Amino acid sequence: MNKKVKSKLINFSFLLPVLFFFGFSVIIPFFSGLHIALTDWNGVSKELNYVGFKNFINIFSNKDILQPVQNTICYTLIATIAGNIISLLLALAINRKFIGRTFARTAFFLPTAISVVLAVFIWGYIFRDVFRNLFGLNSLLGQKSTVILGIAIIHMWIDVGINMLVYLSSLTTVPKELYESADLDGATRIQQFFRVTLPMIVPAFTTCITLSLTYGLREFATPYAATQGGPAGASETIGIYIYNHLMSYNKAGYGQAISVVFTIALVLIGGGLSRALRRLEVEA
């Protein structure tokens, strides 16, 4: 065995734990779910009958799924766009030197360490009592027209700290010489931001937007803990829709079919978005 082959085998051996974990946590569950998706299993009994692609056909003919899809898209867009804007603004503010900078960075990141249930409890109180006493408004989580916005706010409050740190770490790598050159050319702060800062932190945008979008699309814990899909299905996301069919409606086969289609769509969307954003990195 020559040194080149031996080196490749050693390198491959380091990948084995990752491949092993990926196989047992992703590949095997996916094909197991695909197997169930081809049956009429109710999730309880030992008997199951193969129905072919009937469950997959029902997905595209069932109008009940349209509302969860719409809710998921709205929820994800709000959380992704607004969340990344807020994260970037916080990163820009904390990137400056001021007294209490470390405390501010810790304070904004702290919600990330809080459980979803506790976060929902805190914001449920804010929406229900604080908003009513200060502004005379009913809870955002109790109205069809505002429930998606309310859940998105909770989601952003939990996740904004992570994106903030990603943007902050990217901002610290921007060479100061570029800002000094921009100052000599008479560029304003706003011009420096758009012509110097933004092009240099495009990789951070790629990471944060891709993760925010994919996490938002598959989010289950926050909307379920906040409203369980209510009121009247106004906040039912794809994750809750799948959960209900798997656990409550005794339609495990149909629920798994939705899960398979959703997983494939999620991979395609995440991969396509990441590829498109990386092209922007090259252009920038």
C-alpha positions in Angstrom: 0.0 0.0 0.0 1.6 3.3 -1.1 1.5 6.5 0.9 -1.1 8.1 -1.3 -3.7 5.3 -0.8 -2.9 5.1 2.9 -3.4 8.8 3.3 -6.8 8.6 1.6 -7.9 5.8 3.8 -6.8 7.7 6.9 -8.7 10.8 5.7 -11.8 8.6 5.0 -11.6 7.1 8.4 -12.2 10.6 9.9 -15.4 10.8 7.9 -16.8 7.5 9.1 -18.3 8.8 12.4 -20.1 11.6 10.5 -21.4 9.3 7.8 -22.5 6.8 10.4 -24.4 9.5 12.3 -25.9 10.9 9.1 -27.0 7.5 8.0 -28.8 6.7 11.2 -30.3 10.1 11.8 -31.3 11.1 8.2 -31.0 8.3 5.6 -32.6 5.4 7.5 -35.5 7.6 8.9 -36.2 9.0 5.5 -36.5 5.6 3.8 -38.5 4.3 6.7 -40.9 7.2 6.4 -41.1 6.6 2.6 -42.0 3.0 3.3 -44.9 4.0 5.6 -46.0 6.7 3.1 -46.8 3.9 0.7 -49.3 2.3 3.1 -52.6 3.1 4.8 -51.1 2.6 8.3 -53.0 4.4 11.0 -50.0 4.7 13.4 -51.4 2.3 16.0 -52.3 -1.1 14.6 -49.8 -3.7 13.4 -51.6 -4.1 10.1 -50.8 -2.0 7.1 -51.8 -2.3 3.5 -49.8 -1.0 0.6 -51.7 1.7 -1.4 -49.0 2.7 -3.8 -48.8 6.5 -4.4 -52.4 7.2 -3.3 -51.2 9.2 -0.3 -48.9 11.3 -2.5 -51.8 11.9 -5.0 -54.1 13.0 -2.2 -51.6 15.6 -1.1 -52.0 17.5 -4.4 -55.8 17.0 -4.5 -56.5 17.9 -0.8 -57.3 21.6 -0.4 -57.0 21.4 3.4 -53.2 21.6 3.0 -53.3 25.0 1.3 -53.9 27.0 4.5 -50.9 25.4 6.4 -48.7 26.0 3.3 -49.8 29.6 3.2 -49.2 30.1 6.9 -45.8 28.5 6.7 -44.7 30.7 3.9 -46.0 33.9 5.6 -44.4 33.0 8.9 -41.1 32.1 7.3 -40.8 35.3 5.2 -41.6 37.5 8.1 -39.2 35.8 10.4 -36.4 35.6 7.8 -36.6 39.1 6.4 -37.4 41.0 9.6 -35.1 38.8 11.7 -32.1 39.2 9.5 -32.6 43.0 9.3 -32.8 43.3 13.1 -29.8 41.0 13.5 -27.7 43.0 11.2 -28.7 46.3 12.8 -27.8 44.9 16.2 -24.5 43.6 14.9 -23.7 47.1 13.5 -24.5 48.7 16.8 -22.5 46.3 18.9 -19.6 46.4 16.5 -18.9 50.0 17.8 -16.9 50.5 21.0 -19.1 51.7 23.9 -19.4 51.0 27.6 -21.4 47.9 28.3 -20.7 46.3 24.9 -20.1 42.9 26.3 -23.2 43.0 28.4 -25.3 44.1 25.4 -24.0 41.3 23.3 -24.7 38.8 26.0 -28.2 40.2 26.6 -29.2 40.0 23.0 -27.9 36.4 22.7 -29.5 35.2 26.0 -32.9 34.4 24.5 -31.2 31.8 22.4 -30.5 29.8 25.5 -34.2 30.0 26.7 -36.5 27.1 26.0 -39.3 27.6 23.4 -42.0 26.9 26.1 -40.6 29.6 28.4 -40.3 32.1 25.5 -43.9 31.5 24.5 -45.0 31.9 28.2 -43.1 35.2 28.4 -44.4 36.6 25.2 -47.9 35.3 25.9 -47.9 37.4 29.0 -46.6 40.4 27.0 -49.2 40.1 24.3 -52.0 39.4 26.6 -51.4 41.8 29.6 -48.8 44.3 28.7 -50.2 45.2 25.2 -53.7 45.4 26.6 -52.7 47.7 29.5 -50.4 50.0 27.5 -52.0 50.1 24.1 -55.5 48.7 24.6 -54.8 45.9 22.1 -56.0 42.3 22.3 -53.4 39.5 22.3 -51.7 39.0 18.9 -51.9 35.3 19.4 -55.7 35.3 19.8 -56.7 36.9 16.5 -56.6 35.3 13.1 -55.2 38.5 11.4 -52.3 38.9 13.8 -51.4 35.4 15.1 -48.8 34.7 12.4 -47.1 38.0 13.2 -47.2 37.2 16.9 -45.5 33.8 16.5 -42.9 35.3 14.1 -42.0 37.8 16.8 -41.4 35.0 19.3 -39.4 33.1 16.8 -37.2 36.2 16.0 -36.7 37.0 19.6 -35.3 33.5 20.2 -33.1 33.3 17.0 -32.0 36.9 16.5 -29.0 36.4 18.8 -27.4 33.7 16.7 -27.6 35.6 13.4 -26.4 38.7 15.2 -23.2 36.9 16.2 -22.7 35.6 12.7 -23.0 39.2 11.3 -20.8 40.5 14.1 -18.0 38.1 13.4 -18.2 38.9 9.7 -18.1 42.7 10.4 -14.9 42.3 12.5 -13.1 40.8 9.4 -13.7 43.9 7.2 -10.3 45.6 6.8 -10.2 49.1 8.4 -8.2 50.3 5.5 -11.3 50.1 3.3 -13.2 52.5 5.6 -10.2 54.8 5.7 -10.0 54.9 1.9 -13.7 55.6 1.8 -13.3 58.5 4.2 -10.6 60.0 2.1 -12.9 59.7 -1.0 -15.6 61.6 0.9 -18.0 58.7 1.3 -20.7 59.1 3.9 -21.6 56.4 6.5 -24.5 55.2 4.5 -22.3 55.0 1.3 -19.7 53.1 3.2 -22.3 50.7 4.4 -23.6 49.9 0.9 -20.3 50.0 -0.9 -17.9 48.6 1.6 -19.7 46.8 4.4 -22.4 44.9 2.5 -20.1 43.4 -0.2 -17.7 42.2 2.4 -20.3 40.4 4.6 -22.2 38.7 1.8 -21.0 35.3 3.0 -22.7 36.0 6.3 -25.9 36.8 4.5 -25.7 33.5 2.7 -25.4 31.6 6.0 -28.0 33.5 7.9 -30.7 33.7 5.2 -30.3 30.1 4.2 -30.5 28.9 7.8 -33.3 31.3 8.7 -35.4 30.2 5.7 -34.9 26.4 6.2 -35.5 26.7 10.0 -38.6 28.8 9.5 -40.1 26.4 6.9 -39.7 23.4 9.2 -40.5 25.2 12.5 -42.9 23.3 14.7 -42.1 24.0 18.4 -42.8 27.7 18.5 -46.3 27.8 16.7 -47.4 24.6 18.4 -46.4 25.8 21.9 -48.0 29.2 21.3 -51.3 28.3 19.7 -51.3 24.6 18.6 -52.4 25.9 15.2 -55.2 28.1 16.4 -57.3 30.1 16.3 -59.3 28.0 13.8 -56.2 26.9 12.0 -54.9 30.4 11.4 -51.4 29.5 12.6 -51.3 25.9 11.6 -48.0 25.3 9.8 -46.9 22.4 7.7 -45.1 20.9 10.8 -48.3 21.0 12.9 -50.3 19.7 9.9 -48.0 16.7 9.6 -48.0 16.1 13.4 -51.8 16.2 13.6 -52.1 13.5 10.8 -49.4 11.4 12.4 -50.6 11.6 16.0 -54.2 12.8 16.2 -56.0 11.8 13.0 -54.8 8.2 12.7 -53.5 8.9 9.2 -49.8 8.0 9.6 -49.4 7.0 6.0 -50.7 10.3 4.7 -48.7 12.2 7.3 -45.5 10.5 6.3 -46.2 11.2 2.6 -46.5 14.9 3.4 -43.3 14.6 5.4 -41.4 13.0 2.5 -42.6 15.6 0.0 -41.8 18.4 2.4 -38.3 17.1 3.2 -37.5 16.9 -0.5 -38.9 20.4 -1.1 -36.9 21.7 1.8 -33.6 20.3 0.5 -34.3 21.7 -3.0 -35.2 25.2 -1.6 -32.3 25.3 0.8 -29.8 24.1 -1.8 -31.1 26.4 -4.5 -31.1 29.4 -2.3 -27.6 28.7 -1.0 -26.3 28.3 -4.6 -28.0 31.5 -5.7 -26.6 33.5 -2.8 -23.1 32.1 -3.3 -23.2 33.5 -6.9 -23.8 36.9 -5.3 -20.7 36.3 -3.2 -18.6 35.9 -6.4 -20.2 38.9 -8.0 -19.6 41.0 -4.9 
